[in-house]
């Protein structure tokens, strides 16, 4: 109980100033930084489909340990996604501390935002809203990947998007992730002064411009990748569930027959 009092009120039961809020802020920032960088890496992995199906397949098998084991092991993906899922939940729980807990608190914050016309406060609203949406959308996505690690690839991913009707969720998730992540990394840079120079105000302006450039880049990359998967999914709809067979040998790609046995 004392931990809750310290976390929410910032004082201990003895009336002393608590260090708990600062610690929780640090943990929130650390988990947010990890997830933001992971988001960029994940987007680059997903976008490999724009190079070729074979390249995307090869990278997928690398994540399954094809460079270490004779046969790739999808359980590696399950473990990795479970770890990310855990960080995701911890970050969400820490972020909830900053949310208005009553409608009255929300109205006060909204009035102050409009009255002050402060851009960073508006960005916080967008971050909070997209974070709330991501808790549901992201949880579905991560759970599917965690429980179906062997169904990631040019055909399997495309089938999930088109034939399993996941494309509406992925469109919303893409928008939420890119806005939330870029705003979050911008706010972390400002909060911890990572790029502060002699003129902090000028630095903030540059960081904000960089944030929007990064947001635009990853949104364009994300929608281009999603369009590629949708195209493949539509073309492959009649053969739903078929395993992808690479046409070339890239980085000693392992080829499987439909029963999952090494050919």
C-alpha positions in Angstrom: 0.0 0.0 0.0 2.8 2.4 0.8 4.2 1.9 -2.7 0.9 3.0 -4.2 0.9 6.1 -1.9 4.4 7.0 -2.9 3.7 6.4 -6.6 0.6 8.5 -6.8 1.1 11.2 -4.2 4.9 11.6 -4.2 5.1 11.4 -0.4 5.8 8.5 2.0 3.5 7.6 4.9 5.9 9.5 7.2 5.3 12.7 5.1 8.7 12.7 3.5 9.2 13.4 -0.2 9.3 10.1 -2.1 11.7 9.1 -4.8 9.1 6.7 -6.2 7.5 9.0 -8.8 11.0 9.8 -10.2 11.9 6.1 -10.4 8.6 5.3 -12.1 9.2 8.1 -14.6 12.6 6.6 -15.3 11.2 3.1 -15.9 8.5 4.5 -18.1 11.1 6.4 -20.2 13.3 3.3 -20.4 10.5 1.0 -21.5 9.3 3.6 -23.9 12.7 4.1 -25.5 13.1 0.3 -25.9 9.6 0.0 -27.5 10.2 3.0 -29.8 13.5 1.6 -31.1 11.9 -1.8 -31.4 9.1 -0.3 -33.4 11.6 1.1 -36.0 13.4 -2.2 -36.2 10.1 -4.1 -36.6 9.0 -1.7 -39.4 12.3 -2.2 -41.3 11.8 -6.0 -41.0 8.2 -5.8 -42.2 9.2 -3.6 -45.1 11.6 -6.3 -46.5 8.6 -7.5 -48.5 9.2 -4.5 -50.7 12.6 -5.9 -51.8 11.3 -9.4 -52.5 9.4 -12.4 -51.1 12.6 -14.4 -50.9 14.4 -11.7 -48.9 11.5 -11.3 -46.4 11.4 -15.1 -46.1 15.2 -15.3 -45.5 15.0 -12.6 -42.8 12.1 -14.4 -41.1 14.1 -17.6 -40.9 17.1 -15.7 -39.5 14.9 -14.6 -36.6 14.0 -18.3 -36.1 17.7 -19.0 -35.7 18.5 -20.5 -39.2 22.1 -19.3 -38.8 22.5 -21.3 -35.7 20.4 -24.4 -36.1 20.0 -27.0 -38.9 16.3 -26.3 -38.8 14.9 -22.9 -37.8 13.0 -22.8 -34.5 9.9 -20.7 -34.3 9.9 -20.9 -30.5 12.7 -18.3 -30.6 10.1 -15.9 -32.0 7.6 -16.8 -29.4 10.1 -16.0 -26.6 11.2 -12.8 -28.2 7.6 -11.6 -28.7 6.7 -12.6 -25.1 9.5 -10.4 -23.9 8.4 -7.5 -25.9 4.8 -8.1 -24.8 5.9 -7.9 -21.2 7.7 -4.6 -21.7 4.7 -3.4 -23.6 2.3 -4.1 -20.6 4.8 -2.7 -18.1 5.1 0.5 -20.1 1.3 0.8 -20.5 0.8 0.4 -16.7 3.4 3.0 -15.9 1.9 5.4 -18.5 -1.6 5.1 -16.9 -0.3 7.1 -13.9 -0.4 10.2 -16.1 -3.9 9.7 -17.5 -6.8 11.8 -16.1 -8.7 9.5 -13.8 -12.0 11.4 -13.9 -14.0 13.3 -16.5 -13.5 16.5 -14.4 -9.7 16.2 -14.6 -9.9 15.6 -18.3 -12.0 18.8 -18.8 -9.6 20.8 -16.8 -6.7 19.5 -18.9 -8.6 20.2 -22.1 -9.5 23.8 -21.1 -5.9 24.5 -20.2 -4.6 23.0 -23.5 -7.0 25.2 -25.5 -6.3 28.3 -23.4 -2.5 28.0 -23.5 -2.4 26.7 -27.1 0.7 24.8 -26.3 1.9 22.5 -29.1 3.7 20.0 -26.8 0.5 19.6 -24.7 -1.4 18.8 -27.8 1.2 16.2 -28.7 0.7 14.7 -25.3 -3.0 14.4 -26.0 -2.3 12.6 -29.3 0.2 10.4 -27.5 -2.2 9.5 -24.8 -5.0 8.7 -27.2 -2.9 6.6 -29.5 -1.4 4.9 -26.5 -4.9 3.9 -25.3 -5.7 2.6 -28.7 -2.4 0.7 -28.9 -3.1 -1.2 -25.7 -5.9 -3.0 -27.4 -4.7 -3.1 -31.0 -1.1 -3.9 -30.1 -2.1 -6.7 -27.6 -4.0 -8.5 -30.4 -1.1 -8.3 -32.8 1.5 -9.4 -30.3 -0.6 -12.3 -29.0 -1.2 -13.6 -32.6 2.5 -13.5 -33.3 3.4 -15.0 -30.0 1.0 -18.0 -30.4 1.6 -18.4 -34.2 5.4 -18.0 -34.6 5.5 -20.3 -37.6 2.9 -18.3 -39.5 5.2 -15.3 -40.4 6.3 -15.0 -44.0 5.4 -13.7 -47.4 2.3 -15.9 -47.8 1.4 -16.5 -44.1 1.5 -12.8 -43.2 -0.4 -11.8 -46.4 -3.0 -14.4 -45.7 -3.5 -13.1 -42.2 -3.9 -9.6 -43.4 -6.3 -10.3 -46.3 -8.1 -13.7 -45.8 -8.2 -13.4 -42.0 -9.4 -9.7 -42.3 -6.7 -8.2 -40.1 -6.1 -5.3 -42.5 -8.4 -2.9 -40.7 -6.7 -3.6 -37.4 -3.2 -3.1 -39.0 -4.2 0.2 -40.6 -5.3 1.6 -37.2 -2.3 0.0 -35.4 0.1 1.5 -38.0 -1.3 5.0 -37.4 -1.3 4.7 -33.7 2.2 3.1 -33.4 3.9 5.7 -35.7 2.3 8.7 -34.1 2.7 7.4 -30.5 6.3 6.2 -31.0 7.6 9.3 -32.8 6.0 11.7 -30.3 7.2 9.6 -27.4 10.8 9.6 -28.6 10.6 13.4 -29.2 9.3 14.0 -25.7 12.0 11.7 -24.2 14.6 13.7 -26.0 13.2 17.0 -24.6 12.6 15.6 -21.1 16.1 14.2 -20.6 17.9 16.8 -22.7 19.7 14.3 -24.9 20.3 16.7 -27.7 20.3 20.0 -25.8 22.8 22.5 -27.1 23.5 26.2 -26.2 19.9 27.1 -27.3 17.4 24.7 -25.9 14.5 26.4 -27.6 16.1 26.1 -31.0 17.0 22.5 -30.4 13.3 21.7 -29.5 12.2 23.3 -32.8 14.7 21.1 -34.7 13.6 18.0 -32.8 10.0 18.7 -33.6 10.7 19.0 -37.3 12.8 15.8 -37.2 9.9 14.1 -35.4 7.4 14.9 -38.2 10.0 13.8 -40.9 10.5 10.5 -39.1 6.7 10.1 -38.7 6.1 10.7 -42.4 8.9 8.3 -43.4 7.7 5.4 -41.4 4.0 6.0 -42.3 4.9 6.0 -46.0 7.1 2.9 -45.5 4.4 1.2 -43.4 1.5 1.8 -45.8 3.7 0.8 -48.8 4.5 -2.5 -47.0 0.9 -3.1 -46.0 -0.2 -2.5 -49.7 2.4 -5.1 -50.8 1.1 -7.7 -48.4 -2.5 -6.9 -49.4 -1.6 -7.4 -53.1 0.1 -10.8 -52.3 -2.8 -11.8 -50.1 -5.4 -11.1 -52.8 -3.3 -13.0 -55.4 -2.8 -15.9 -52.9 -6.4 -16.1 -51.6 -7.2 -19.2 -53.6 -4.2 -21.0 -52.0 -4.8 -19.8 -48.4 -2.6 -21.6 -46.0 0.0 -22.7 -48.5 3.6 -22.4 -47.3 6.0 -20.1 -49.2 8.7 -21.8 -51.2 11.7 -19.5 -52.0 12.7 -19.4 -55.6 16.4 -18.6 -54.9 18.9 -19.6 -52.2 19.7 -16.5 -50.2 22.0 -16.7 -47.2 21.5 -20.5 -47.2 17.7 -20.2 -46.9 16.1 -23.4 -45.6 13.3 -24.7 -47.8 10.3 -26.6 -46.2 7.6 -28.7 -47.7 4.0 -28.2 -46.6 4.4 -30.5 -43.6 7.3 -28.4 -42.3 9.9 -31.0 -43.0 13.3 -29.8 -44.4 13.4 -30.6 -48.1 
